[in-house]
Amino acid sequence: MFRKIRRTKSEISVEEAKILLKNNKRAAFSVNGDNGYPFTIPINFYYDENENKIYFHSAKSGHKIDSIKASNKVCFTTWDDGYLDEGDWAYHVSSCVVYGRAILVEDRKITEEKVRTLAMKYYPTTKEVEQEIQKSIDRVQLVVIEIEHISGKKVHEK
């Protein structure tokens, strides 16, 4: 159902791709947008390894939410900062592409729990996380990506 990576020598294992999901902080999230145009935005996220799902938050309305409601098939891409070999100008970069279904979570208890976990990945203290949750949890839409396919690759950008 999903295409295989064309240049198989660049392919990384699913386990290596999941390491990118665990460690990276930003991704590009793509939906089927208005009038048949793709819509991609940067997001913060966290990967729940035990559930094999990706979580992120959003406002309760807008282009992204409307698009998910119309078609929940999504694509999610994250990549590392890469590295340089000594004396080389071209980076070695690893990336991970996920296809899945985006589900809008309506349960407040689950939303608060998952948003807390998400926030702890980014905020410096628990106190700041709790303050933010108190202030804005009622305006948060939690989104979960139920993963259907993961692939990854490592390229030398020459």
VOMI-831590 format. One record per residue: x, y negated, z of N, C-alpha, C in turn; residue number from 1; chain; residue in one letter. Coordinates in pm, 1 decimal. Each point is the difference from the previous one (the first is absolute). Layout:
<dopas>
(dopa (X,Y,Z),(X,Y,Z),(X,Y,Z),NUM,"A","A")
...
</dopas>
This chain:
<dopas>
(dopa (81.6,120.1,0.0),(-81.6,-120.1,0.0),(85.6,-125.9,0.0),1,"A","M")
(dopa (109.6,0.2,74.9),(89.7,-114.9,3.4),(123.7,30.4,-82.8),2,"A","F")
(dopa (49.4,-99.9,-66.2),(117.8,18.4,-85.6),(123.3,31.5,82.0),3,"A","R")
(dopa (85.7,80.9,-58.4),(129.5,26.9,61.1),(94.9,-113.2,-35.5),4,"A","K")
(dopa (99.8,-18.6,82.4),(102.3,-100.6,-29.2),(73.2,42.1,-126.6),5,"A","I")
(dopa (12.6,-93.4,-93.7),(58.3,31.3,-130.1),(148.5,34.1,11.5),6,"A","R")
(dopa (74.4,-79.7,73.3),(142.9,24.7,17.1),(21.1,77.9,129.3),7,"A","R")
(dopa (-10.0,129.1,-9.9),(1.5,84.5,118.8),(130.6,-9.8,77.9),8,"A","T")
(dopa (109.8,-37.4,-64.5),(125.9,-11.4,75.1),(-2.3,-118.9,96.3),9,"A","K")
(dopa (-94.2,-92.6,-19.1),(-15.8,-113.4,91.6),(-97.5,29.4,113.7),10,"A","S")
(dopa (-71.2,110.8,-10.5),(-104.6,31.6,97.1),(59.5,32.3,136.5),11,"A","E")
(dopa (-65.9,-51.1,104.8),(33.9,37.7,136.7),(-110.8,91.7,52.1),12,"A","I")
(dopa (28.4,71.1,105.1),(-98.3,93.3,55.4),(-115.6,-76.0,65.9),13,"A","S")
(dopa (-110.2,68.4,18.7),(-114.6,-58.3,70.4),(42.8,-38.3,141.6),14,"A","V")
(dopa (83.9,80.1,62.8),(47.7,-30.5,134.9),(78.6,-130.7,1.0),15,"A","E")
(dopa (85.2,-21.5,-101.1),(74.6,-126.4,-9.0),(-94.5,-116.8,-26.2),16,"A","E")
(dopa (-101.7,22.4,-81.3),(-99.0,-105.1,-26.3),(-74.6,-35.9,128.4),17,"A","A")
(dopa (-30.9,99.5,81.2),(-69.0,-25.5,127.0),(88.3,-78.3,97.5),18,"A","K")
(dopa (130.1,18.4,-7.7),(91.8,-80.4,82.1),(-11.7,-147.3,-38.2),19,"A","I")
(dopa (-12.6,-27.3,-130.5),(-21.7,-138.3,-43.7),(-131.0,-53.7,57.3),20,"A","L")
(dopa (-105.4,81.7,-2.0),(-128.4,-41.4,55.9),(12.0,-30.5,149.3),21,"A","L")
(dopa (77.0,79.3,71.2),(16.0,-21.3,143.9),(82.2,-124.6,30.2),22,"A","K")
(dopa (102.7,-26.4,-79.5),(95.7,-105.0,34.7),(-26.7,-136.4,-63.8),23,"A","N")
(dopa (-62.3,-2.5,-115.4),(-19.9,-128.1,-68.3),(-110.8,-80.1,65.5),24,"A","N")
(dopa (8.5,-131.6,-16.1),(-97.8,-88.4,63.6),(-96.2,-64.0,-98.3),25,"A","K")
(dopa (31.8,0.5,-126.5),(-85.8,-66.0,-97.7),(-21.6,89.0,-121.5),26,"A","R")
(dopa (-114.4,-24.2,-63.4),(-34.5,79.4,-117.4),(-85.5,-83.7,-93.6),27,"A","A")
(dopa (-15.9,49.4,-121.2),(-94.1,-56.8,-96.4),(-120.3,93.3,-4.0),28,"A","A")
(dopa (-118.8,-56.9,20.8),(-124.5,75.8,3.2),(-81.7,-38.9,-121.7),29,"A","F")
(dopa (-40.0,99.7,-79.9),(-70.2,-26.7,-125.8),(-137.2,65.1,-1.6),30,"A","S")
(dopa (-96.8,-78.1,-48.2),(-137.9,47.0,-16.0),(-45.1,-29.9,-142.3),31,"A","V")
(dopa (-113.3,59.0,-36.6),(-64.0,-36.2,-126.1),(-77.9,-128.7,27.7),32,"A","N")
(dopa (47.2,-110.5,-53.3),(-57.6,-130.2,31.8),(-112.5,-41.4,-92.6),33,"A","G")
(dopa (-27.3,-128.6,1.9),(-109.0,-57.6,-79.8),(25.6,13.9,-149.4),34,"A","D")
(dopa (-106.4,26.4,-73.8),(1.6,3.2,-146.5),(102.4,96.9,-57.4),35,"A","N")
(dopa (27.9,108.1,73.9),(92.2,101.9,-49.4),(146.8,-32.7,18.3),36,"A","G")
(dopa (30.9,-113.4,62.5),(140.4,-35.8,23.7),(48.3,60.8,130.9),37,"A","Y")
(dopa (122.4,52.2,1.4),(54.4,46.4,127.1),(23.7,-119.9,92.0),38,"A","P")
(dopa (-7.6,23.1,129.1),(24.3,-103.3,99.4),(97.6,58.0,100.9),39,"A","F")
(dopa (116.4,-60.9,12.5),(105.0,47.8,88.7),(40.0,-111.1,94.9),40,"A","T")
(dopa (11.0,35.7,127.8),(41.8,-98.2,100.2),(101.2,64.0,94.2),41,"A","I")
(dopa (86.7,-82.4,57.8),(92.5,53.3,100.7),(-74.3,20.4,131.6),42,"A","P")
(dopa (34.0,106.9,71.0),(-61.3,26.9,130.2),(104.6,49.6,99.5),43,"A","I")
(dopa (-32.2,-14.8,128.1),(69.8,67.3,108.5),(-78.9,126.5,27.8),44,"A","N")
(dopa (65.4,103.7,44.4),(-67.8,128.2,16.2),(73.1,86.1,100.9),45,"A","F")
(dopa (-63.8,108.6,38.2),(73.6,106.1,66.2),(-50.2,135.4,-48.6),46,"A","Y")
(dopa (91.1,93.6,-0.7),(-27.5,135.8,-44.3),(-11.8,88.2,122.7),47,"A","Y")
(dopa (-113.2,66.2,14.0),(-20.4,95.4,108.4),(39.9,137.5,-52.6),48,"A","D")
(dopa (115.8,42.8,41.0),(56.2,124.9,-51.4),(-85.1,121.1,38.0),49,"A","E")
(dopa (-55.1,0.1,120.7),(-81.8,113.4,44.8),(-127.6,13.4,-82.1),50,"A","N")
(dopa (-60.8,-113.6,-33.9),(-123.2,0.6,-79.2),(26.4,-0.2,-149.6),51,"A","E")
(dopa (123.8,-34.9,-38.9),(37.1,-19.2,-140.0),(-91.4,-104.0,-66.4),52,"A","N")
(dopa (-15.3,-113.9,70.0),(-82.9,-110.0,-48.1),(74.2,-131.7,20.3),53,"A","K")
(dopa (-37.0,-97.4,-80.4),(57.3,-133.9,9.1),(-108.7,-94.2,50.4),54,"A","I")
(dopa (36.5,-86.0,94.1),(-94.2,-97.1,55.9),(49.2,-142.0,-24.4),55,"A","Y")
(dopa (-95.0,-88.8,-26.9),(29.5,-144.2,-4.0),(-128.0,-75.0,32.7),56,"A","F")
(dopa (13.7,-129.0,24.3),(-119.3,-77.7,33.3),(-24.1,-107.2,-104.7),57,"A","H")
(dopa (-120.1,-53.3,5.4),(-45.4,-98.6,-97.0),(-105.5,-86.5,66.3),58,"A","S")
(dopa (-37.4,-106.5,-70.3),(-121.7,-71.1,37.4),(-116.9,90.7,-36.6),59,"A","A")
(dopa (-116.9,-30.0,50.1),(-117.0,85.3,-25.5),(-62.0,-23.5,-137.0),60,"A","K")
(dopa (42.2,-104.0,-70.1),(-53.8,-25.7,-133.5),(110.4,-55.9,-88.7),61,"A","S")
(dopa (-25.7,2.7,-129.1),(97.3,-51.8,-96.5),(18.9,96.3,-115.9),62,"A","G")
(dopa (88.3,-39.0,-89.7),(25.1,75.8,-122.5),(39.3,144.8,29.1),63,"A","H")
(dopa (93.4,19.4,92.3),(48.7,134.0,32.7),(-113.9,88.9,51.4),64,"A","K")
(dopa (-79.3,-51.7,93.6),(-109.3,78.0,59.3),(-107.9,27.9,-104.2),65,"A","I")
(dopa (-35.4,-99.3,-79.1),(-99.1,21.0,-106.5),(47.0,107.8,-97.2),66,"A","D")
(dopa (129.0,-2.9,-32.3),(55.1,97.9,-94.5),(-0.8,140.5,58.1),67,"A","S")
(dopa (32.1,13.2,127.9),(-2.9,131.8,65.4),(-142.6,53.8,0.9),68,"A","I")
(dopa (-96.6,-86.6,27.8),(-139.9,43.6,2.0),(-45.9,46.2,-138.7),69,"A","K")
(dopa (51.2,-64.4,-104.0),(-38.7,36.2,-137.0),(68.3,127.6,-47.4),70,"A","A")
(dopa (127.1,19.2,39.2),(75.8,118.8,-39.0),(110.3,19.3,102.4),71,"A","S")
(dopa (-7.3,107.8,75.4),(96.9,16.7,108.1),(130.5,67.9,-42.4),72,"A","N")
(dopa (18.7,23.3,-128.6),(127.5,54.4,-48.0),(103.6,-111.7,1.0),73,"A","K")
(dopa (112.5,26.6,67.5),(101.5,-104.1,17.9),(139.7,55.0,-25.8),74,"A","V")
(dopa (92.0,-92.9,-17.3),(141.6,31.4,-12.2),(75.1,-88.3,99.8),75,"A","C")
(dopa (101.4,57.0,60.4),(78.1,-64.8,104.5),(146.5,26.6,-31.2),76,"A","F")
(dopa (82.2,-104.4,-1.4),(141.6,15.4,-32.8),(85.0,-73.0,102.0),77,"A","T")
(dopa (102.0,68.1,49.2),(97.0,-63.2,89.5),(140.6,38.0,-46.2),78,"A","T")
(dopa (97.4,-80.8,36.3),(138.3,23.7,-42.2),(92.8,-57.0,104.5),79,"A","W")
(dopa (120.5,54.2,3.5),(97.3,-48.3,97.7),(81.5,-115.5,-57.8),80,"A","D")
(dopa (90.1,-54.5,82.0),(84.2,-111.5,-44.0),(113.9,45.8,-89.5),81,"A","D")
(dopa (24.4,128.0,-0.2),(106.2,54.3,-83.4),(137.5,-23.4,59.5),82,"A","G")
(dopa (99.4,44.1,-73.4),(138.6,-19.1,42.7),(88.0,-10.8,-124.2),83,"A","Y")
(dopa (115.8,-58.5,20.4),(99.2,-14.0,-106.5),(118.2,91.0,27.9),84,"A","L")
(dopa (50.5,62.7,-103.8),(129.0,67.2,11.1),(107.1,-107.6,-5.8),85,"A","D")
(dopa (110.1,23.0,66.5),(108.1,-98.0,0.0),(44.2,-31.2,-143.4),86,"A","E")
(dopa (6.1,-127.3,-33.4),(42.0,-43.8,-132.1),(-109.0,4.0,-105.5),87,"A","G")
(dopa (-121.3,38.1,36.9),(-109.9,10.1,-95.8),(-96.5,-115.3,21.4),88,"A","D")
(dopa (-66.2,-43.9,-103.5),(-98.6,-108.1,10.7),(-143.3,52.7,1.9),89,"A","W")
(dopa (-19.3,125.2,-39.7),(-134.3,55.0,-14.2),(-37.2,82.3,123.9),90,"A","A")
(dopa (-116.8,-27.9,52.5),(-48.0,67.9,119.7),(-51.1,141.6,-28.4),91,"A","Y")
(dopa (11.3,85.1,100.4),(-67.3,129.6,4.9),(-125.5,-25.5,84.6),92,"A","H")
(dopa (-118.2,22.6,-55.5),(-125.2,-29.5,68.2),(-89.7,124.1,-1.4),93,"A","V")
(dopa (-59.0,28.9,115.3),(-95.7,109.9,11.5),(-140.0,-56.8,14.6),94,"A","S")
(dopa (-96.0,65.9,-64.3),(-138.7,-46.3,7.0),(-92.7,119.8,17.8),95,"A","S")
(dopa (-119.4,-32.6,45.6),(-102.6,100.7,24.0),(-131.2,-52.4,-57.1),96,"A","C")
(dopa (-68.7,83.4,-76.1),(-131.0,-35.0,-54.9),(-102.4,97.8,56.1),97,"A","V")
(dopa (-109.7,-55.3,49.7),(-107.6,80.4,57.9),(-128.1,-28.2,-76.6),98,"A","V")
(dopa (-70.7,105.0,-34.4),(-135.4,-12.3,-53.5),(-94.6,57.3,104.8),99,"A","Y")
(dopa (-113.1,-64.2,14.9),(-96.0,50.0,96.6),(-130.7,-75.6,-5.3),100,"A","G")
(dopa (-76.5,19.4,105.6),(-131.0,-64.1,13.4),(3.3,-91.7,121.2),101,"A","R")
(dopa (-42.2,-123.6,-19.5),(-7.2,-96.7,109.6),(-137.9,8.0,63.6),102,"A","A")
(dopa (-0.4,13.4,130.1),(-123.4,10.0,76.0),(-5.4,-116.5,99.0),103,"A","I")
(dopa (-112.7,-67.9,5.9),(-20.1,-108.9,96.0),(-45.0,62.0,132.5),104,"A","L")
(dopa (75.7,-22.6,104.0),(-29.8,57.2,131.2),(-97.4,-92.9,72.1),105,"A","V")
(dopa (-112.6,54.8,41.8),(-103.7,-80.9,64.7),(-1.5,16.3,151.6),106,"A","E")
(dopa (66.5,99.6,53.2),(1.3,26.1,143.3),(93.4,-98.8,70.8),107,"A","D")
(dopa (-55.4,-80.9,90.6),(78.2,-103.7,68.9),(112.0,59.8,85.3),108,"A","R")
(dopa (-27.8,110.0,68.9),(101.4,61.2,86.4),(119.6,47.9,-82.7),109,"A","K")
(dopa (-26.7,67.7,-110.6),(107.8,46.1,-88.2),(73.4,-119.6,-59.3),110,"A","I")
(dopa (-75.2,-101.5,-40.7),(62.0,-120.3,-57.2),(97.1,-61.7,99.6),111,"A","T")
(dopa (-42.7,-17.7,122.5),(87.2,-61.5,100.7),(123.2,85.4,26.7),112,"A","E")
(dopa (-19.0,130.6,9.5),(112.1,91.1,25.1),(102.7,-5.8,-113.9),113,"A","E")
(dopa (-47.9,7.4,-123.3),(91.3,2.2,-115.0),(63.6,-137.0,-24.4),114,"A","K")
(dopa (-75.7,-106.3,22.5),(56.2,-134.8,-15.3),(109.0,-22.7,105.2),115,"A","V")
(dopa (-20.3,51.9,119.4),(102.6,-12.0,105.1),(128.9,70.3,-45.4),116,"A","R")
(dopa (-14.2,120.4,-53.2),(118.2,73.5,-48.3),(66.9,-75.4,-114.2),117,"A","T")
(dopa (-80.0,-50.6,-92.0),(53.1,-79.1,-112.0),(75.6,-122.1,51.3),118,"A","L")
(dopa (-61.0,-72.5,92.1),(60.8,-123.1,51.1),(131.3,27.6,72.6),119,"A","A")
(dopa (8.1,111.4,70.0),(123.7,31.7,72.8),(117.8,21.3,-94.8),120,"A","M")
(dopa (-28.2,27.7,-125.0),(106.5,14.3,-99.1),(60.3,-136.9,-34.9),121,"A","K")
(dopa (-76.5,-107.7,20.2),(41.2,-132.3,-46.5),(22.7,-102.7,110.9),122,"A","Y")
(dopa (-80.2,3.8,103.9),(10.3,-99.6,106.8),(111.6,37.3,96.6),123,"A","Y")
(dopa (64.6,-101.6,58.6),(111.8,29.6,89.5),(-40.9,54.3,137.4),124,"A","P")
(dopa (-122.9,-30.6,47.4),(-39.1,45.2,133.0),(-144.1,50.6,1.6),125,"A","T")
(dopa (-27.5,87.2,96.4),(-135.4,50.2,21.1),(-92.7,-114.8,38.6),126,"A","T")
(dopa (49.9,-92.8,77.9),(-80.7,-114.6,43.8),(-53.2,-77.2,-120.2),127,"A","K")
(dopa (86.5,-25.1,-97.4),(-43.2,-72.6,-119.9),(-102.4,80.5,-80.6),128,"A","E")
(dopa (17.6,130.8,-4.7),(-95.5,86.4,-69.8),(-136.1,-10.4,66.3),129,"A","V")
(dopa (-3.2,12.3,131.9),(-126.8,-4.9,72.9),(-68.1,-135.8,-15.3),130,"A","E")
(dopa (76.6,-107.7,2.0),(-57.3,-134.1,-19.0),(-64.0,-12.6,-137.5),131,"A","Q")
(dopa (67.9,50.2,-100.7),(-51.9,-8.5,-136.4),(-125.8,85.5,-16.1),132,"A","E")
(dopa (0.6,118.3,57.9),(-117.3,86.9,-7.3),(-119.4,-66.8,68.7),133,"A","I")
(dopa (21.5,-54.7,117.8),(-107.6,-69.7,72.2),(-59.3,-112.2,-84.7),134,"A","Q")
(dopa (86.4,-71.5,-68.3),(-40.5,-117.4,-76.7),(-72.6,35.1,-129.3),135,"A","K")
(dopa (40.4,108.4,-66.4),(-47.3,17.0,-137.9),(-55.9,136.6,-38.1),136,"A","S")
(dopa (-10.6,93.9,91.2),(-41.0,135.9,-37.5),(-138.6,3.7,-65.5),137,"A","I")
(dopa (-89.0,-90.2,38.5),(-134.9,0.0,-57.4),(-2.0,-40.9,-146.9),138,"A","D")
(dopa (109.3,-62.0,-47.1),(7.4,-43.8,-139.7),(83.8,94.3,-86.5),139,"A","R")
(dopa (45.5,109.3,59.1),(91.3,91.7,-68.9),(-76.3,115.0,-65.0),140,"A","V")
(dopa (37.0,26.4,-123.5),(-46.6,120.2,-68.8),(118.3,94.9,-10.7),141,"A","Q")
(dopa (-8.9,114.0,63.9),(103.7,102.1,-11.3),(-25.3,80.6,-126.7),142,"A","L")
(dopa (107.6,26.3,-72.4),(-7.3,81.5,-121.7),(96.4,117.1,17.2),143,"A","V")
(dopa (-46.6,119.1,-35.6),(85.0,118.5,2.6),(9.1,54.4,-142.1),144,"A","V")
(dopa (121.5,35.3,-38.8),(19.4,66.3,-128.9),(15.1,149.0,27.6),145,"A","I")
(dopa (-94.5,76.1,-50.6),(9.0,145.3,7.9),(84.0,44.7,-119.0),146,"A","E")
(dopa (118.8,46.3,29.1),(99.9,30.0,-102.7),(-38.5,124.3,-79.3),147,"A","I")
(dopa (3.5,-13.5,-133.4),(-23.8,113.3,-89.2),(127.8,45.1,-70.4),148,"A","E")
(dopa (94.9,-93.8,-18.3),(123.6,33.6,-71.4),(110.1,-97.6,41.6),149,"A","H")
(dopa (118.0,54.6,23.7),(117.9,-80.9,32.8),(112.7,40.4,-93.2),150,"A","I")
(dopa (68.6,-98.8,-52.4),(122.5,27.9,-74.5),(101.5,-108.4,34.5),151,"A","S")
(dopa (124.0,29.3,-28.6),(104.6,-97.5,28.3),(116.4,18.1,-93.2),152,"A","G")
(dopa (78.7,-106.4,-11.4),(120.4,9.6,-82.1),(105.8,-95.4,50.5),153,"A","K")
(dopa (121.0,27.9,-40.6),(114.8,-84.0,32.4),(66.2,-35.2,-132.5),154,"A","K")
(dopa (14.8,-128.9,-23.7),(58.7,-43.5,-126.6),(122.7,-87.6,26.8),155,"A","V")
(dopa (89.5,0.1,-96.7),(113.3,-92.1,-1.2),(-36.5,-104.4,-104.5),156,"A","H")
(dopa (-21.0,-123.4,44.2),(-59.4,-104.0,-85.3),(98.4,-56.3,-102.7),157,"A","E")
(dopa (55.2,85.4,-84.2),(87.8,-44.6,-109.4),(-73.5,11.1,-129.2),158,"A","K")
</dopas>
